[in-house]
Amino acid sequence: MPQPEVIQLIRTIRGAPATILLLLMVRGTSMTGREINLYTGYDSKTITNAHGVLEMLGLIQNNGHLN
């Protein structure tokens, strides 16, 4: 039986947050906003918004390297 928390997480994360989370998991290291831009093509506003969603969900932690 699926866990409600997992279902909610999967339904919440889509688009840019999902792409960026996958990128961070594949790279296995922190990345700057510019690096994320180079890999994804997302603009800085999209990256910032996605970062906020992922941080709010407790999936990433701000280490000051988003610039």
TIVO-2410 file (N, C-alpha, C; in nm, 3 decimals):
# residues 67
REC num residu      c1      c2      c3 atome chaine
REC   1      M   0.085  -0.119   0.000     N      A
REC   1      M   0.000   0.000   0.000    CA      A
REC   1      M   0.089   0.124   0.000     C      A
REC   2      P   0.068   0.217  -0.093     N      A
REC   2      P   0.150   0.339  -0.097    CA      A
REC   2      P   0.130   0.424   0.028     C      A
REC   3      Q   0.238   0.488   0.069     N      A
REC   3      Q   0.231   0.576   0.184    CA      A
REC   3      Q   0.175   0.711   0.140     C      A
REC   4      P   0.083   0.771   0.219     N      A
REC   4      P   0.024   0.899   0.182    CA      A
REC   4      P   0.129   1.010   0.160     C      A
REC   5      E   0.237   1.008   0.238     N      A
REC   5      E   0.340   1.110   0.224    CA      A
REC   5      E   0.409   1.099   0.088     C      A
REC   6      V   0.433   0.976   0.045     N      A
REC   6      V   0.499   0.954  -0.084    CA      A
REC   6      V   0.406   0.997  -0.197     C      A
REC   7      I   0.280   0.964  -0.187     N      A
REC   7      I   0.182   1.004  -0.290    CA      A
REC   7      I   0.178   1.156  -0.299     C      A
REC   8      Q   0.170   1.223  -0.186     N      A
REC   8      Q   0.165   1.370  -0.185    CA      A
REC   8      Q   0.291   1.430  -0.246     C      A
REC   9      L   0.406   1.374  -0.214     N      A
REC   9      L   0.533   1.424  -0.266    CA      A
REC   9      L   0.537   1.409  -0.418     C      A
REC  10      I   0.500   1.294  -0.469     N      A
REC  10      I   0.503   1.269  -0.612    CA      A
REC  10      I   0.406   1.361  -0.685     C      A
REC  11      R   0.293   1.385  -0.627     N      A
REC  11      R   0.193   1.473  -0.690    CA      A
REC  11      R   0.232   1.620  -0.682     C      A
REC  12      T   0.315   1.655  -0.584     N      A
REC  12      T   0.356   1.794  -0.565    CA      A
REC  12      T   0.471   1.832  -0.657     C      A
REC  13      I   0.566   1.743  -0.673     N      A
REC  13      I   0.686   1.776  -0.749    CA      A
REC  13      I   0.667   1.741  -0.896     C      A
REC  14      R   0.671   1.845  -0.977     N      A
REC  14      R   0.666   1.827  -1.121    CA      A
REC  14      R   0.731   1.947  -1.187     C      A
REC  15      G   0.758   1.940  -1.311     N      A
REC  15      G   0.817   2.051  -1.383    CA      A
REC  15      G   0.959   2.081  -1.338     C      A
REC  16      A   0.989   2.210  -1.323     N      A
REC  16      A   1.124   2.253  -1.288    CA      A
REC  16      A   1.174   2.195  -1.156     C      A
REC  17      P   1.093   2.192  -1.049     N      A
REC  17      P   1.144   2.132  -0.925    CA      A
REC  17      P   1.185   1.986  -0.943     C      A
REC  18      A   1.107   1.910  -1.019     N      A
REC  18      A   1.142   1.769  -1.042    CA      A
REC  18      A   1.271   1.756  -1.121     C      A
REC  19      T   1.285   1.838  -1.225     N      A
REC  19      T   1.405   1.834  -1.308    CA      A
REC  19      T   1.528   1.871  -1.227     C      A
REC  20      I   1.517   1.976  -1.148     N      A
REC  20      I   1.632   2.022  -1.070    CA      A
REC  20      I   1.666   1.921  -0.961     C      A
REC  21      L   1.566   1.863  -0.896     N      A
REC  21      L   1.593   1.761  -0.795    CA      A
REC  21      L   1.665   1.641  -0.858     C      A
REC  22      L   1.618   1.598  -0.974     N      A
REC  22      L   1.684   1.487  -1.043    CA      A
REC  22      L   1.828   1.523  -1.079     C      A
REC  23      L   1.850   1.644  -1.127     N      A
REC  23      L   1.985   1.689  -1.161    CA      A
REC  23      L   2.076   1.686  -1.039     C      A
REC  24      L   2.028   1.737  -0.927     N      A
REC  24      L   2.109   1.738  -0.804    CA      A
REC  24      L   2.140   1.596  -0.756     C      A
REC  25      M   2.043   1.507  -0.772     N      A
REC  25      M   2.065   1.369  -0.731    CA      A
REC  25      M   2.167   1.301  -0.821     C      A
REC  26      V   2.158   1.325  -0.951     N      A
REC  26      V   2.251   1.265  -1.046    CA      A
REC  26      V   2.392   1.320  -1.026     C      A
REC  27      R   2.403   1.451  -1.009     N      A
REC  27      R   2.534   1.513  -0.989    CA      A
REC  27      R   2.592   1.479  -0.852     C      A
REC  28      G   2.508   1.467  -0.751     N      A
REC  28      G   2.554   1.431  -0.618    CA      A
REC  28      G   2.633   1.538  -0.547     C      A
REC  29      T   2.615   1.662  -0.588     N      A
REC  29      T   2.687   1.773  -0.526    CA      A
REC  29      T   2.603   1.900  -0.536     C      A
REC  30      S   2.638   2.000  -0.457     N      A
REC  30      S   2.566   2.127  -0.468    CA      A
REC  30      S   2.603   2.194  -0.599     C      A
REC  31      M   2.514   2.278  -0.647     N      A
REC  31      M   2.536   2.346  -0.774    CA      A
REC  31      M   2.493   2.491  -0.762     C      A
REC  32      T   2.557   2.577  -0.837     N      A
REC  32      T   2.516   2.717  -0.842    CA      A
REC  32      T   2.397   2.731  -0.936     C      A
REC  33      G   2.329   2.843  -0.926     N      A
REC  33      G   2.219   2.870  -1.018    CA      A
REC  33      G   2.266   2.870  -1.162     C      A
REC  34      R   2.384   2.921  -1.186     N      A
REC  34      R   2.439   2.924  -1.322    CA      A
REC  34      R   2.463   2.783  -1.375     C      A
REC  35      E   2.513   2.695  -1.290     N      A
REC  35      E   2.534   2.556  -1.332    CA      A
REC  35      E   2.401   2.488  -1.363     C      A
REC  36      I   2.302   2.512  -1.279     N      A
REC  36      I   2.169   2.455  -1.304    CA      A
REC  36      I   2.114   2.508  -1.436     C      A
REC  37      N   2.134   2.637  -1.461     N      A
REC  37      N   2.092   2.697  -1.588    CA      A
REC  37      N   2.159   2.630  -1.707     C      A
REC  38      L   2.288   2.603  -1.697     N      A
REC  38      L   2.360   2.541  -1.808    CA      A
REC  38      L   2.309   2.400  -1.838     C      A
REC  39      Y   2.273   2.327  -1.734     N      A
REC  39      Y   2.223   2.190  -1.753    CA      A
REC  39      Y   2.078   2.187  -1.800     C      A
REC  40      T   1.995   2.278  -1.747     N      A
REC  40      T   1.851   2.269  -1.771    CA      A
REC  40      T   1.797   2.371  -1.871     C      A
REC  41      G   1.863   2.483  -1.884     N      A
REC  41      G   1.812   2.589  -1.969    CA      A
REC  41      G   1.709   2.677  -1.899     C      A
REC  42      Y   1.681   2.650  -1.772     N      A
REC  42      Y   1.585   2.731  -1.697    CA      A
REC  42      Y   1.646   2.867  -1.664     C      A
REC  43      D   1.562   2.972  -1.665     N      A
REC  43      D   1.611   3.104  -1.627    CA      A
REC  43      D   1.621   3.115  -1.475     C      A
REC  44      S   1.682   3.223  -1.429     N      A
REC  44      S   1.710   3.236  -1.285    CA      A
REC  44      S   1.583   3.242  -1.201     C      A
REC  45      K   1.477   3.302  -1.254     N      A
REC  45      K   1.351   3.309  -1.178    CA      A
REC  45      K   1.292   3.169  -1.159     C      A
REC  46      T   1.294   3.088  -1.264     N      A
REC  46      T   1.242   2.952  -1.255    CA      A
REC  46      T   1.324   2.870  -1.156     C      A
REC  47      I   1.456   2.886  -1.161     N      A
REC  47      I   1.544   2.813  -1.070    CA      A
REC  47      I   1.518   2.855  -0.926     C      A
REC  48      T   1.504   2.984  -0.903     N      A
REC  48      T   1.477   3.035  -0.768    CA      A
REC  48      T   1.344   2.983  -0.715     C      A
REC  49      N   1.241   2.985  -0.799     N      A
REC  49      N   1.109   2.935  -0.757    CA      A
REC  49      N   1.115   2.785  -0.727     C      A
REC  50      A   1.181   2.708  -0.812     N      A
REC  50      A   1.193   2.564  -0.791    CA      A
REC  50      A   1.271   2.536  -0.664     C      A
REC  51      H   1.376   2.613  -0.642     N      A
REC  51      H   1.457   2.598  -0.520    CA      A
REC  51      H   1.370   2.621  -0.397     C      A
REC  52      G   1.284   2.722  -0.403     N      A
REC  52      G   1.195   2.750  -0.290    CA      A
REC  52      G   1.099   2.636  -0.262     C      A
REC  53      V   1.044   2.576  -0.367     N      A
REC  53      V   0.954   2.462  -0.351    CA      A
REC  53      V   1.028   2.344  -0.288     C      A
REC  54      L   1.145   2.312  -0.341     N      A
REC  54      L   1.222   2.198  -0.290    CA      A
REC  54      L   1.267   2.220  -0.146     C      A
REC  55      E   1.304   2.344  -0.114     N      A
REC  55      E   1.345   2.375   0.023    CA      A
REC  55      E   1.226   2.367   0.118     C      A
REC  56      M   1.110   2.417   0.074     N      A
REC  56      M   0.990   2.413   0.157    CA      A
REC  56      M   0.949   2.269   0.186     C      A
REC  57      L   0.969   2.180   0.090     N      A
REC  57      L   0.935   2.039   0.108    CA      A
REC  57      L   1.042   1.964   0.187     C      A
REC  58      G   1.152   2.030   0.219     N      A
REC  58      G   1.259   1.967   0.297    CA      A
REC  58      G   1.345   1.873   0.216     C      A
REC  59      L   1.345   1.889   0.084     N      A
REC  59      L   1.422   1.799  -0.002    CA      A
REC  59      L   1.562   1.851  -0.031     C      A
REC  60      I   1.580   1.981  -0.017     N      A
REC  60      I   1.713   2.039  -0.033    CA      A
REC  60      I   1.736   2.140   0.078     C      A
REC  61      Q   1.861   2.176   0.096     N      A
REC  61      Q   1.899   2.271   0.198    CA      A
REC  61      Q   1.979   2.383   0.133     C      A
REC  62      N   1.950   2.506   0.168     N      A
REC  62      N   2.020   2.620   0.112    CA      A
REC  62      N   2.162   2.626   0.169     C      A
REC  63      N   2.260   2.622   0.079     N      A
REC  63      N   2.398   2.633   0.125    CA      A
REC  63      N   2.464   2.760   0.074     C      A
REC  64      G   2.383   2.851   0.020     N      A
REC  64      G   2.435   2.979  -0.025    CA      A
REC  64      G   2.498   2.978  -0.161     C      A
REC  65      H   2.484   2.870  -0.238     N      A
REC  65      H   2.549   2.860  -0.368    CA      A
REC  65      H   2.452   2.879  -0.485     C      A
REC  66      L   2.332   2.926  -0.460     N      A
REC  66      L   2.234   2.937  -0.568    CA      A
REC  66      L   2.270   3.049  -0.665     C      A
REC  67      N   2.343   3.148  -0.622     N      A
REC  67      N   2.377   3.262  -0.710    CA      A
REC  67      N   2.449   3.220  -0.833     C      A
***
